[in-house]
Amino acid sequence: MQTPTRPPDFHFLYLAPTLSSMWLFGAARLYWTQFRPTVVVEADFISLVPIESVVAVSILSRRDTVRDLINSVIRAFPTAYLDLLTYETVEEARTALDGRARVNQPLGYSFEATPVTPTRQALQPTPGAVIAVTPLNPQPGFITPTPTPAQVPLSPTPGAIQGGG
């Protein structure tokens, strides 16, 4: 298995569907709090990520189900980096994941320092207005004044206001 040389664009924690919630809330609590991976129980969600992205999937499972989960991740996102977290008990998983959180290594190793070079130049906005705008009404403000009681409507409403007749 290859390892990414930079932090992934997307990091998923794929929790085996056969595991209880204790594996997430008990064993992976500190790990999730520190790294905030997206928790999934189906690999189909991973296939929604843009294919040009760097994706890492940490699979938390028991040893008897890990092969099926690896195959489902490969079908969903063939270029994903896999991080296998296979343990038989919640306590084993908690010890390993808490250790990763303490040393700040979400995938179990540190990333190489890779300089990032910008691929595009920053956008330079045009100073000032692009076109001159002349206001239609030169009066200050945009709210029309309330008519005074001395003003009469241009044309009175025909007929009765109430009653419809």
Secondary structure by P-SEA (a helix, b strand, c coil): cccccccccbbbbcccccccccccccccaaaaaacccccccccccccccccccbbbbbcccccccaaaaaaaaaaacccbbbbbbccccaaaaaaaaaaaaaacccccccccbbbbbbccccccccccccbbbbbcccccccccccccccccccccccccccccc
